[in-house]
Amino acid sequence: MSHSNDRPTSRLPALKSEGNPEGKGAHGFLEDWRATQPRDVAVKPQRRVLAELFTSMLVLSAAFKYRPVQGRANYLYWIDGQWSLSLIAPYEWSEKRRRGFVGTCVLQRDMTWTINPSDRMSEDSALFAAIRRFAEAFVGMFDTDLTLEEILPFYAGKLPYYQRLHASALSRSVRAAVTSGDQASLRGREWLSQLPRPENELLAHSA
């Protein structure tokens, strides 16, 4: 594992206000921005911070074209090598779609995500293998001397509108939590020691 102090390739630029190339008007954007303000952000143990960050980034890596609502069930799938988030429950899909059901995801008031994993998430399943690969990339983010705040995806310019909006909200939430918990100065490699094993223990479960 490299110990370079260089900034990782996943480092993203600061949030800018240059309009939305997907056609979202300024008024609509401001409404969405207000709707995704993190609320009830609390101090959390490092492992909880990491689990919620991992789960949230997993959800936000999925394709979806709607604005998620806090407290409502969303369903994460792994289909044909891609993550997909949907409001359609697995029993409403075909058998192929049900085989790819990862779990039920819920957006919390602090704009982090939790997940109740599917019973299909056995260690010999394609779903578990996909989670493991995602976890390996997630762990790699922390091989750096940057702080957690410097790693966070405040502005993920290549993401579609709602994923980009929620990535920024997630980053603001995590920043507030680690600042309140006096964890803001911890470097990436200091967080590494708190990462749980195996990969499925990284998933933040709903209460």
C-alpha positions as CSV (number, residue, x, y, z in Angstrom):
1,M,0.0,0.0,0.0
2,S,1.4,3.4,-1.0
3,H,2.2,6.0,1.6
4,S,2.5,9.0,-0.7
5,N,1.3,12.3,0.6
6,D,0.0,13.3,-2.8
7,R,-3.7,14.1,-3.0
8,P,-5.7,11.0,-4.1
9,T,-7.3,11.0,-7.5
10,S,-10.7,10.9,-5.9
11,R,-10.2,14.5,-4.5
12,L,-12.9,16.7,-5.8
13,P,-13.0,20.5,-6.2
14,A,-14.9,22.8,-3.9
15,L,-18.6,23.5,-4.5
16,K,-19.2,26.1,-7.2
17,S,-22.3,28.0,-8.2
18,E,-22.1,28.0,-12.0
19,G,-25.7,26.9,-12.6
20,N,-26.9,23.4,-13.5
21,P,-26.1,22.1,-17.0
22,E,-29.0,19.6,-16.7
23,G,-31.5,22.4,-16.8
24,K,-32.5,22.7,-13.1
25,G,-33.6,26.3,-12.5
26,A,-32.0,28.4,-9.8
27,H,-35.3,28.4,-7.8
28,G,-35.7,24.7,-8.0
29,F,-32.1,24.2,-7.0
30,L,-32.4,26.4,-3.9
31,E,-35.5,24.4,-2.9
32,D,-33.6,21.1,-3.3
33,W,-30.6,22.6,-1.5
34,R,-32.7,23.6,1.5
35,A,-34.4,20.2,1.5
36,T,-31.1,18.4,1.7
37,Q,-29.7,20.5,4.6
38,P,-28.4,18.0,7.3
39,R,-30.5,18.1,10.4
40,D,-29.9,16.6,13.9
41,V,-26.3,15.9,13.2
42,A,-24.8,14.2,16.3
43,V,-21.4,13.3,17.6
44,K,-20.6,9.7,16.6
45,P,-17.9,7.1,17.3
46,Q,-15.4,6.8,14.5
47,R,-16.7,3.4,13.4
48,R,-20.2,4.8,13.1
49,V,-18.9,7.8,11.0
50,L,-17.1,5.3,8.7
51,A,-20.1,2.9,8.4
52,E,-22.5,5.7,7.5
53,L,-20.0,7.2,5.1
54,F,-19.4,3.9,3.4
55,T,-23.1,3.0,3.2
56,S,-24.0,6.5,1.9
57,M,-21.3,6.5,-0.7
58,L,-22.5,3.1,-1.8
59,V,-26.1,4.3,-2.2
60,L,-25.0,7.5,-4.0
61,S,-22.9,5.5,-6.5
62,A,-26.2,3.9,-7.7
63,A,-28.2,5.2,-10.6
64,F,-31.4,7.0,-9.7
65,K,-33.4,9.9,-11.2
66,Y,-35.6,11.1,-8.3
67,R,-35.1,13.1,-5.1
68,P,-35.0,10.7,-2.2
69,V,-37.3,11.5,0.7
70,Q,-36.1,11.2,4.3
71,G,-37.6,8.2,6.1
72,R,-38.9,6.5,3.0
73,A,-37.8,3.0,1.9
74,N,-35.5,2.9,-1.2
75,Y,-34.2,-0.4,-2.7
76,L,-30.7,-0.9,-3.8
77,Y,-29.9,-3.4,-6.5
78,W,-26.8,-4.9,-8.2
79,I,-27.9,-5.7,-11.8
80,D,-25.7,-6.4,-14.8
81,G,-22.6,-5.0,-13.0
82,Q,-24.2,-1.7,-11.9
83,W,-25.7,-0.3,-8.8
84,S,-29.3,0.9,-9.1
85,L,-31.5,2.7,-6.5
86,S,-35.3,2.3,-6.9
87,L,-38.6,3.0,-5.2
88,I,-39.8,-0.4,-6.5
89,A,-39.6,-3.2,-4.0
90,P,-38.0,-6.5,-5.0
91,Y,-41.3,-8.5,-4.9
92,E,-42.6,-6.1,-7.6
93,W,-39.7,-7.0,-10.0
94,S,-38.8,-10.0,-12.1
95,E,-36.8,-12.9,-10.5
96,K,-33.6,-11.5,-12.2
97,R,-34.1,-8.2,-10.4
98,R,-34.9,-9.9,-7.1
99,R,-31.6,-11.8,-7.3
100,G,-29.8,-8.5,-7.4
101,F,-31.5,-7.0,-4.3
102,V,-28.9,-5.7,-1.9
103,G,-31.0,-4.1,0.8
104,T,-33.6,-1.5,1.9
105,C,-32.0,1.9,2.2
106,V,-33.3,4.9,4.2
107,L,-32.2,8.5,4.1
108,Q,-31.8,9.9,7.6
109,R,-32.4,13.5,8.8
110,D,-28.7,14.1,8.9
111,M,-28.5,13.1,5.2
112,T,-26.6,9.9,5.8
113,W,-28.0,6.6,4.6
114,T,-28.6,3.3,6.4
115,I,-29.3,-0.1,5.0
116,N,-31.0,-3.3,6.1
117,P,-29.2,-5.9,4.0
118,S,-31.0,-8.5,1.9
119,D,-31.0,-12.1,3.0
120,R,-29.3,-12.8,-0.3
121,M,-26.2,-11.2,1.0
122,S,-24.3,-14.4,1.7
123,E,-20.5,-14.5,1.5
124,D,-20.5,-16.6,-1.6
125,S,-22.9,-14.4,-3.5
126,A,-22.3,-12.0,-6.4
127,L,-23.8,-9.3,-4.2
128,F,-21.2,-9.8,-1.4
129,A,-18.4,-9.8,-4.0
130,A,-19.6,-6.5,-5.4
131,I,-19.8,-5.0,-1.8
132,R,-16.2,-6.3,-1.2
133,R,-14.9,-4.6,-4.3
134,F,-16.6,-1.3,-3.3
135,A,-15.1,-1.7,0.2
136,E,-11.6,-2.2,-1.2
137,A,-11.9,1.1,-3.1
138,F,-13.4,2.8,0.0
139,V,-10.5,1.7,2.2
140,G,-8.0,2.9,-0.4
141,M,-9.4,6.5,0.0
142,F,-7.9,6.5,3.5
143,D,-4.3,5.7,2.5
144,T,-3.4,9.4,2.7
145,D,-2.3,12.1,5.1
146,L,-5.4,14.2,4.2
147,T,-8.1,14.7,6.7
148,L,-11.5,13.2,6.3
149,E,-12.9,16.5,5.3
150,E,-10.4,16.8,2.5
151,I,-11.4,13.4,1.2
152,L,-15.2,14.0,1.2
153,P,-17.1,14.5,-2.1
154,F,-18.4,18.0,-1.5
155,Y,-18.8,18.5,-5.3
156,A,-18.9,15.5,-7.5
157,G,-19.1,17.2,-10.8
158,K,-19.5,14.0,-12.9
159,L,-22.5,12.7,-11.0
160,P,-26.1,13.3,-12.1
161,Y,-28.0,16.1,-10.4
162,Y,-29.6,14.3,-7.4
163,Q,-26.5,12.2,-6.7
164,R,-24.4,15.3,-6.8
165,L,-26.8,17.2,-4.5
166,H,-26.8,14.4,-2.0
167,A,-23.1,13.9,-2.1
168,S,-22.7,17.5,-1.0
169,A,-25.3,17.1,1.7
170,L,-23.5,13.9,3.0
171,S,-20.2,15.7,3.1
172,R,-21.6,18.6,5.0
173,S,-23.2,16.2,7.5
174,V,-20.0,14.2,8.1
175,R,-17.9,17.4,8.4
176,A,-20.3,18.7,11.1
177,A,-20.2,15.4,12.9
178,V,-16.4,15.0,13.0
179,T,-16.0,18.7,13.9
180,S,-18.4,18.4,16.9
181,G,-16.6,15.2,17.9
182,D,-13.1,16.7,17.8
183,Q,-12.2,14.3,15.0
184,A,-11.6,16.9,12.3
185,S,-7.8,16.8,12.6
186,L,-7.5,13.1,12.2
187,R,-5.7,12.0,9.0
188,G,-6.8,9.3,6.6
189,R,-4.4,6.7,8.0
190,E,-5.6,7.3,11.5
191,W,-9.2,6.5,10.4
192,L,-7.9,3.3,8.8
193,S,-7.4,1.6,12.2
194,Q,-11.1,2.1,12.9
195,L,-12.3,0.4,9.7
196,P,-14.2,-2.8,10.7
197,R,-13.8,-6.2,9.1
198,P,-15.3,-8.0,7.3
199,E,-16.8,-5.8,4.6
200,N,-20.4,-6.4,5.5
201,E,-19.8,-4.8,9.0
202,L,-19.1,-1.5,7.2
203,L,-22.8,-1.2,6.4
204,A,-24.7,1.2,8.6
205,H,-27.9,-0.5,9.7
206,S,-31.2,1.3,10.3
207,A,-32.1,1.6,14.0
